[in-house]
């Protein structure tokens, strides 16, 4: 019962902190992590430890799939140059800067150990990035770049991490072997994601029952991660490939009766996992401090603070180097720049935002905790406790400092929003309505005339040729809302009077709900 009580307490605290974050306009991960730290410092607070493999599968896989499923493959292709610079360049530079700083602070630390520390601190976390970016308003292209980076940078960092850990424990082969292993892992992960998507797409399409379909979706998500892990492939690349391919397979485009509740369940689960993940990150302070003596804590936190500063500065260094390099290339080559490399130089304001969006999260902490601790007869990883404390400090520091200051920074910079999203939405609505209008037979029947009039009015609203003024449209929407409210009140009255039973009431209420959702959508047109 104690575990259940603490779990319910953590969930309640997470919901209240998320509500407070919305109220004060702060990113919820920062407050959730601070709440976890506060609990960890209480005398009788919970002492919960994260099992690294379980943490990655439970907290990263669903969030990663949810983000990748909704990602735009077109935007990833259009922004491949800045994405590559962040996924490869930023990770490599951060790893190098942190390794150099660690070696400078502790000369006795070997290079493989320092590189291990740099690699696990290098990637901004997908869960943290998604949770924070959804709560702030960014230009569309900037959002696409940051979300694309969060999807793929873990794979680069974890590959470097594995090699560095192997070198630190004297388990690394020749350069040729390393290269072949990396290539096989990358290609194998992508191939596995493709195969699993095609297999699972054929399976999930056979489920029409809502609960069964949703359960199968989660089984497929965790199953893909577990299969990749058992085959020693990248779970990140496998899940991202799996989700992108799955989202574009026609059999997976579920009917509305399945899609609407599925999206609602996924939104709830992702919120729950994000909330628990960040609270549990804060709770790790207790177990971490218990393994470090009080005499060494001051020196350890000094080291961790210096590494945190190096992590933040390394991202600034790379982003602004990329920015100025593009500016210099465009200035030098002018019209002669190769078309494939014709990328506009991002404004300095946007580069500043990208530099500041470097929140670390559960992947960093789980990678640190996964280092051998000397149990099961294995040799303990050198400086393990210091590395875990540093990872925790960087996660909390970036979540709190960068997370809480991101919105004020955006307000100060006043970035211009993209209009392309609005134009595309208008174009999509217009083309959908035209297709619906053209599909109605012109047989002169009253039903066909009524349907064509309905779609003609909606088309008029979209392209601006409608006869209703904005004031008339507002009045029309208000009258329709009053009519729906009156229908719902009468339905409730019939139930209270006993004129209809509960089964009939629930069926009619569901019909009213669907009609109201449909009406709200058409009112926006």
N, C-alpha and C positions, 0 to 999 in steps of 0.2 A: 504493500500500500504506500510505503514511503516514496518509492520511485514514481508511482502514479500521482501522488500529491505534488511532488516537485515538478513533474512534467506539466500538470495542469497549472501550477503556479507560474512556470516559465512561459507557458502559452498566454496566460492572462497578462503577465507583465509585458510580453512582446506586443500584444494587441494594444495595450494602453500606451506603450512607448511609441508605437507606429502612429496612433491617433494624435499623440502630443507632437510628433514630428510634422504631421500634416498641418496641425494647428499653428505651429510657429514657423512653418516653411523651411524645415531642416530635413536633410536626407535621413531616412529612418535607420540605415545601417550604423551611422555614427552613434545615435542614441542607444541602439540595441547593444552595440559593443560596450559602451560605457555602462549600461545597465548590468551586463555580465561581469564587468570588472568590479562594480560596486558589490554585487552578490558575492564574488570571490573573496573580497576583503572582509566580509562579515565574519564574526567569530564562529558562528555555527552555519555558515553558508554551505551550499552543496559543493562537493568535490567530485566533479565529473571529468573524466578523461576521454579524449577522442581517440578511437582506433583509426589510424590513418587510412587504411584501405576502405573501411566502412564510411568514413567521413567523405572521401572522394566520391564513392558510389552513391551515397545517400543524398548528399547536398549538391554535388557538382553535376552529376549526370542529368537529372530532370531539368535543372535550371538551364544547362547548356543546350539540351534538346529543345526546350521551349523557345529559347532565343534563336537558335539556328533554324527552327521550323518556320519562324516568322521573318527570317532574314531575307534580304533581297539579293539574289544571285546577280542581278543586273548591276546593283550598286557595288557589289564586291568586285565585279569585272571592271567597272568604270574607274574604281579607285585602287587598282591593284598596285600602283607605284607607292602611294603613301602607306597603304596597308603593309606592303612588303617591308618598307622602311621601319615600320613599328614592330612588325612581327619578328623580323630578323635583326635589323639594325639596332633598334632600341633595346631588345633583349640582350644582344651581344655587348653593347656598350655598357649597359647597367651591370651585367655580370663582371665585365672587366674592371669598371670603376670600383665596385664593391670589393672585388678580390684584392685590388691594389690597396684600397683603404684598410682592409682587414690586415693585410700583411704589414702595412706601415704601423698600425696600432699594436699588433702582436707579431713581431718578427719571427717568433718560433713556429707560427702557424704555417703549415706547408701549402704550396700552391694548389694542389688538388682540393684541400679542405676549404681554402679561401674561395676557389671557383665554385665549389658546392654551395657555399653560402650565397655567393652572387647569383647563381642560377635559380635557387629557390626563391630569392627575393625579386627577381627580374620581372616576372609577368604580372601586370595588373589583373585582378581576378574577374572572371566572367560574372559571377554572382554579385560582387560588389559593384562592378560597372553597370550592370543591368538595373540593379536596385536603385542606384543613385541617379543614373541618366534618365530613368523613367519619371523621376520626380522633378526634373529641371527641363526647361525649354531650350533646345539647341537647334541651330539650323540643320536642315535635313542631311546635307552632305557630311557635316561634321559628326552628326549622330551615327551615320552609316559607317564612317571610318572608325570611330571609337568602339562601336558594337562589333564590327568585323575584327578589330584587333583583339578584343576580349574573347572572341570565339577561338582564335587560332594561336595566340602567343604562348599559351600553356604548353602546346606541343613542342615548340622550339625550346623553351626553358627546361622542360622535363627531360628532353633528350640530352641537353648539356649536363643536367643534374645527374642523370644516370651514369654518364661517362666519368664525371668528376668523382662520384661516389666510388665507382669501380677503381679509379686511379688511386684514391685515398686508401682503399683497402687492398691495393696491389692486385686487382683483378682485371686489368685491362690488357688487351692483346695488341697486335701490331696496328699501325695506322690503316693498312688495307682492310683488316678485319673490322675495325671501327667504322670505316666508311661503308663497307658492305652491310654491316648491321644496321646503321642508320638508314640507308637506302631501303633495305628490306622492310624495316619497321614503318617508314613513311608510306611506301607503296602498299604494303600489306594492310595497313590501317585503312587507307582509302578504299582498297579493293574489298575489304571486309564490310565496310560501311555500305558500299553499293550492293553487295550480295544480300546482306541482311535486310536492306530496304526493300529489295524486290521480293524476297521471301515473305517478309512480314506484311508487305502491302497486299499480297494475295491472301494472306490469312485474315487480316483485320477487316477486309472488305466483306467477309462472310458473316460478321456479327452485326445484327440489327438491333439487338437488345442494348439499351443505353448502359446499364451497369456493367454488363459483360464486356462491351466495347471499351469502356473507360479502363477497366481493370486490365484488359489485354494491352492497352496503350502503355501502361506503366510497366507491365511485364516485359514488353518489347524494349522499353528504354533501359531498364536495369539489366535485362538479358544481353543487350548489345554491349554494354559496358563490361559485364562479367566475362563474356566471350572474348573480348579484346584483351582483358587482363589475363585470362588463362592462356592466351596465345602469346603473351608478352608483347603485345602491340600497344599503340597509343589509344587509350580510351577516349581522349579528347578528339583526335582526328576521326576516330570511328563514329562517335556520336554526332559530330558536326556533319560528316558525309551522310550518315544514316538519315538525319533529320532533313537536310536539304533535298536529298533525292526523294525521300518519302513525301515531302510536302508538294512535290511536283508530279507525283504519279496519279493519273486520273482515278483509279479505283479507291484512292485514299480520300478523295474529296467527298466527305460524308454528307448525307442529307441534313437539312437544318435540324430535324428532330434529334439527330445525334451530335451535330457540330455545336449547337448552342450550349447544351449541358456539358459537353466535353470541355469546351473552352472555359466555362465557369469553374469546373472542377480543377482544371489545370491552373487557372489563375489563383485559386484558393491554395492549392498544394504548393505552388511556387512561392507564394507569400509566406506560408507556414514554414517551409524549409529555409527560406532566406532569413526569416526572423529567428528561428532556432539556431541556424548556423552562426549568426553574428553574436547572439547571446552566448552560445557555447564557446566561441572564440574568446570572449571576455572572461568566461569562467576558467579558462586555462591558466590564468595568472596564479591561482592557488597551487596546483600541482607543479608548475614550473618553479615558483619561488621555493617550494619545499625541497627541491633538489639542489638548490644553490644556497650555500651557507651565507649567513647574514654578513660575515666579514667580506665576502666577495661580491655582494650584491651591488655596492656602490660602483666598483670597477666595471662590473658586468653591464650596468645600466649606462655608464659613460660610453662604453664601447658600442652598445646598442643605439644610443642616441647619435653617435657619430656616423654609424652605418645608415641610420634613417636619413640623415642629412645627405649622405652620399647617394642614396637611392633617389631622392627627390632631385638633386642637382644633376645626376646623370641623365635623367629624362629630359630636363631642360636643355642640357648640353646637346643631346642628339636631335631633339625636335628643332631647335634653332639652327643647328648645323645643317640639317636637311632644308630648312626654309631658305637660308642664305645660299646654299648650294644651288637650289632651283633658281633663285634670283640671278645668280652669277651665270648659270647655263643659259637661261633665257636672254640675259643681257649680251652674252658673248655670241651665241649662235643666231639669235634673232629668228628670221624666217627659215633658216637652214636647219633648225632643230628637227631630228627624226620624229615622224608622226607618232610612233609608239611611245616616245618620251615627252610628248607635248603636254605637260602638266602645268597649269597655272600656279604661280607662286602663292601660297596661302597668305592672307594678311597676317600681320604680326599679332593681332588680337586673337585670331583663331589658333595660332601656334601657342599662344600663352594658355589658352583653354586646354588644348591637347596636352601641354606639358603638365598642367595641374590635375588632369584626370588620370591619376596613377594610383588609385586605391587598391591596396592588396587585401586578400581575404583568405578563404578557407583553403585554397590550393597551396598557398605559401606555408601556412601553419601545418597542414597535413604532410607536406613534403618534409618539413623539419622534424616532425614527430616520427616519420617513417625511418629516420636514420637509426642504424643498429644501436641498441642501448646496453649491449653486453649480456643480455639474457639469451637463453637457449644455446649456450655454449659459443655464441658468436662474439667476435671482438667488438668492443664498443667503438663507435665512431669518434675520432678525436674532436674535442671541444663541443661535444653534442649538446650539453646543457646550455652552454653559452650561445650556440647557434639557435636553439629553440627559443631562448629568451629574446634574442635579437629578432627572430622572425615574428614573435608576438609583439614586440615593441613597434616594428615597422608596420604590421597590420593595424594595430590600434592607432598608431600615429597618423598613418595616411587616411584611415577611415574618419578619424575625428578632425584632424587639422584640415585636410583637403576636402573631406566631405562636407563639413560645416561651413567652409568658406567658399564653396563652389558657386552657390546661388548668389551671394553678394558680389562675387567676381563677375558673374554674367550680367548682373544689373549694372555694374559700373562700366563694363565694356560696351553694353548695348549692341550686341551683334545683330545684324540684319538677318531676318528669316528668309528662307527660300520660298519663292512663289511657285516653283515647279510642282510642288505637292498639290496646291490648290488647282492649278491648271490640269494636272493629270486626273484629279478627282472629278472635275467638271467634264472632261473628255470621256472618262469611263462611264459616268452616269448617262451622258448623252448617247453614247454608243449602245449601252445596254437597253435604254428605253426605245431607241430606234429599232433594234433587233426585235424587241417585244412587240412594237407597233406593227412592223412589217410581217410578223408571223401570224397575225390575226387575219383570217379569211375575209375577203370583201364580198360576202354573199348577201349583204343587205339585211341580215337578221338583226333583231333588236339587241341581242346579246353581243354580237360582233360590233355593232355601232357603239354600244355603251363602253365596251372594253377599249375600243379605239379612241373614244373621247377621253377616257381616263388617262391613257398613255399620252395623248396629245397635250392634255393639260400639264402633265408632269414634264413633258419635253419643253413646253413653253416656260415653265419655271426655271429649268436648267439653263436654257439659252437666252433667257431674258426677254422673250417675246410674249410671255403670258399676259393675260388681261388684268390680273389682280395686282394691285399696288402692294407695297410692303405692309402698309397699315391694314389693308383688307386681308392679306394673308395671315397676319397676326390675329385678326378678329375671327377669321375662318378656323384657325387652329384652336382658339379659345372655345369656340362653340362646339367643335368636335370633342374637345376634352370634357366639356360639361356633359355632353351626350354620353360619353363613355362612363363618366362618374355616375350619372343617373342610372345607367344600365347596371353597374356594379352594385349600387345601393339597393336597387330593386331585387337583384339576385340574392343579396344577403337577407333582405326582408322575407323573401319567399322561403328561405331556409329556416329562419327563426319562427315563421308561422307554421312550419311543418308541411307546407304545400309541396316541397320537393325534398328528397332524401339527400344524404351526404354524398353518395356516389354521383348522383345527377349534378349536385352543386359543384363538386370537384371537376367534373367534365366540362361544365359550362364556364367555370372560372378559368380553366386552362385555355378554352377557346377565346375568352375575353383577353387573357394575357397575350396570346399570340396576335390577336387583332390589334391590341394596343401597341405592341412592339412594331407591327407593320405600319400602323398609322404614324407613329413617331418618326419612323424612317422616312416615310413619304413627306411628312411635314418639313423635314430638313431640305428636301428637294425644291 
